[in-house]
Amino acid sequence: MADFLGEQKSMRRDRVPDFDEFSLVLGGPLFQLLRRAHLSDDAMTLVRQRIVVFSSLTWLPLLFLSALDGKAIGSSVKVPFLLDVEVYTRFLVAMPLLVVAELVVHHRMRFLVAEFLERNLIPEHALAQFKAIIASELRLRNSVLAEVLLLGVVYIAGIMIIWRHYFTLDAPTWYASPVADGSTLSSAGIWYGYISLPIFQFLLCRWYFRIFIWMRFLWQVSRIDLSLVPTHPDRVGGLGFLSETVYAFVPLLVAHGTLLAGLLGNRILHLGATLPSFMLEIVVLLVFLICLILGPFVVFSPQLARVKRMGKREYGSLAERYVRKFDQKWLRDGAPAEEPLIGSADIQSLADLGNSYEIVRTMRVIPFSKEAILQLAAVTVAPLAPLLLTMMSLEEILKKLIGILF
């Protein structure tokens, strides 16, 4: 029997291309460039080498050039390079996390397509449609035009507009000095603005593009009439495995939290701002990231709601027929005199039916839980915890924490 089931699964999987190699990260010009430079492979290993190369291109030149300008340390500018919290968090913490996230997402999600098939969620008549969806996502993932457009967005919108007008500090820094009509970049600032930041922003925008591919994949799959089972113990019709994929994006969420921590840290330490004044920014980022990671799963809600309604109706009817027969047999003297109540399978069957109906009744219409929301929120804001030290001492924080716990 096991051999037969394995053969059936193999036959279904063979009808879909690259079911074992479907990955959000194995594609695109940058990936191919890193492969040719022996900085990556199909298993997304060599993470340390990629981190060293990216850091060498982004952070080290800034240290060297700011030292030549006399702005690495000292009082020549309000924010010298070695006291710039944001540059550390961006290039030495957040950027390595973006690289690590590739490895995590690849290993946690590469067998996702196979899960749909092995769980028999894709009906036979929809296999061709499922195959077309996968092929479409792989083409988009490997698109050269997409990454060229991302690069254009980074330089035109990310650097020339957003960074120059909204994120530069309004004070003399190692990378820029305010003037009447804006700011003047130092030699380190030129490298920072036209090489270091674009590299980082490209890696970040590339992740947004991958999440777009992920959203598109889920949306197209949700348009297939999936073979969902209302009594599945995961309480989401058999889609429970999808909720496990959200944790693959934890490094990406931590990277965003670290970015915000560096941005706020600079303004608190050098411009006299306070942490409570940024609560709106913190909440907006938190809501945005939770919606970005968990929002795509909502596309399955209509199907799950329909399956739940049908399941309650069908299992309700089945339960009605069973309990009437049970009542007639055991409570209305319908059972044969020689049939003992003790040891009868009828009571166990009634309990099993009740458990099945309870699973249907408590079935969720979104394939993730409240715990997932809280856990993702916690890892996102965790990098902001050190900023609490700007409001109270470590001793005060520990006292409050002990008071809460005990």
Residue pairs with C-beta under 8 A, 6 or more apart in sequence:
9 117
9 118
12 117
12 118
12 120
12 122
12 127
13 19
13 114
13 117
13 118
15 127
15 131
16 113
16 117
16 127
16 130
16 131
16 134
17 131
17 134
17 135
18 113
18 134
18 138
19 113
19 114
19 117
19 134
20 110
20 111
20 114
21 42
21 110
22 110
22 112
22 113
22 134
22 137
22 138
23 105
23 106
23 109
23 110
24 105
24 106
24 109
24 141
24 210
24 213
24 214
25 31
25 44
25 102
25 105
25 106
25 210
26 42
26 44
26 106
26 141
27 138
27 141
27 142
28 141
28 142
28 143
28 144
28 146
28 147
28 206
29 144
29 147
29 148
30 147
30 202
30 206
31 40
34 40
34 50
35 41
38 46
39 46
39 49
39 50
39 53
40 46
40 50
43 106
44 102
44 103
44 106
44 107
45 103
47 99
47 100
47 102
47 103
50 99
51 95
51 96
51 99
51 100
54 91
54 95
54 96
54 99
54 199
54 203
55 91
55 92
55 95
55 96
57 195
57 196
57 199
58 91
58 95
58 195
58 196
58 199
58 200
59 87
59 91
59 92
59 196
61 188
61 191
61 195
61 196
62 81
62 87
62 91
62 174
62 175
62 188
62 191
62 192
62 196
63 72
63 81
63 82
65 186
65 187
65 188
65 191
66 72
66 80
66 81
66 174
66 175
66 186
66 188
67 81
68 187
68 188
69 174
69 186
69 187
69 188
70 76
71 77
71 80
71 81
71 173
71 174
71 186
71 188
72 80
72 81
72 82
72 174
73 80
73 81
73 82
73 83
74 80
77 172
77 173
77 174
77 177
78 169
78 171
78 172
78 173
78 270
79 169
79 171
79 172
79 173
79 174
79 266
79 270
80 174
81 87
81 174
81 175
81 188
83 269
83 270
84 173
84 174
84 266
85 262
85 265
85 266
85 269
86 262
86 263
86 265
86 266
87 192
87 262
88 262
89 258
89 259
89 261
89 262
89 265
89 383
90 200
90 259
90 262
91 196
91 200
93 255
93 258
93 262
94 200
94 255
94 256
94 258
94 259
94 262
95 200
95 203
95 255
97 251
97 252
97 254
97 255
97 258
98 203
98 204
98 207
98 251
98 252
98 255
99 203
100 251
101 207
101 248
101 249
101 251
101 252
101 255
104 248
104 250
104 251
105 210
105 248
105 249
108 244
108 245
108 247
108 248
109 245
109 248
112 241
112 242
112 245
113 134
115 241
116 122
116 130
116 221
119 238
119 241
120 227
121 226
121 227
121 228
121 238
121 239
122 130
122 224
122 226
122 227
123 224
123 225
123 226
123 227
126 224
126 225
129 224
130 221
130 224
133 217
133 220
133 221
134 217
136 220
137 213
137 216
137 217
140 146
140 213
140 216
141 210
141 213
146 209
147 206
147 209
150 202
150 205
150 206
150 209
151 198
151 202
153 205
154 198
154 201
154 202
154 205
155 198
158 197
158 198
158 201
158 205
159 193
159 194
159 197
159 198
159 201
163 193
163 197
164 182
164 183
164 193
167 263
168 175
168 176
168 183
169 266
169 267
169 270
169 271
170 178
170 271
171 178
171 270
171 271
172 178
173 189
174 186
174 188
174 189
175 185
175 186
175 188
175 189
175 192
175 193
176 183
176 184
176 185
176 186
176 189
177 183
177 184
177 186
185 192
185 193
204 255
207 252
211 249
211 292
211 293
211 296
214 296
215 295
215 296
218 242
218 296
218 297
218 299
218 300
219 296
219 299
222 299
222 300
222 302
222 303
225 303
226 237
226 239
226 300
226 303
227 238
228 237
228 238
228 239
228 303
228 304
228 307
229 237
229 238
229 307
230 237
230 307
230 308
230 310
230 311
230 312
230 314
230 315
230 359
230 360
230 363
231 311
231 315
231 356
231 359
231 360
232 238
232 240
232 359
233 359
234 240
234 241
235 359
235 362
235 363
235 364
236 242
236 243
236 304
236 363
236 364
236 366
236 367
237 303
237 304
237 307
237 308
237 363
239 300
239 304
239 367
240 367
242 297
242 300
242 367
242 368
243 297
243 367
243 368
243 369
243 372
246 293
246 294
246 368
246 372
246 376
247 372
247 375
249 293
249 376
250 376
250 379
253 289
253 293
253 376
253 379
253 380
254 379
254 380
254 382
254 383
256 285
256 289
256 380
257 285
257 379
257 380
257 381
257 382
257 383
257 384
258 383
260 281
260 282
260 285
260 383
260 384
261 383
261 384
261 386
261 387
264 273
264 275
264 278
264 281
264 384
264 387
265 386
265 387
267 273
267 278
268 274
268 275
268 387
268 390
269 390
274 390
274 391
275 387
275 388
275 390
275 391
276 391
282 381
282 384
285 380
286 377
286 380
286 381
289 376
289 380
290 373
290 376
290 377
290 380
293 376
294 368
294 372
294 373
294 376
297 366
297 367
297 368
298 366
300 366
300 367
301 365
301 366
304 363
304 364
304 365
304 366
304 367
305 365
307 363
308 360
308 363
308 365
311 360
311 363
312 357
312 360
312 361
315 353
315 356
315 357
315 360
316 357
318 353
319 353
319 354
319 357
322 349
322 350
322 353
323 350
326 346
326 350
328 334
329 335
329 346
330 341
330 346
335 341
341 347
388 397
389 397
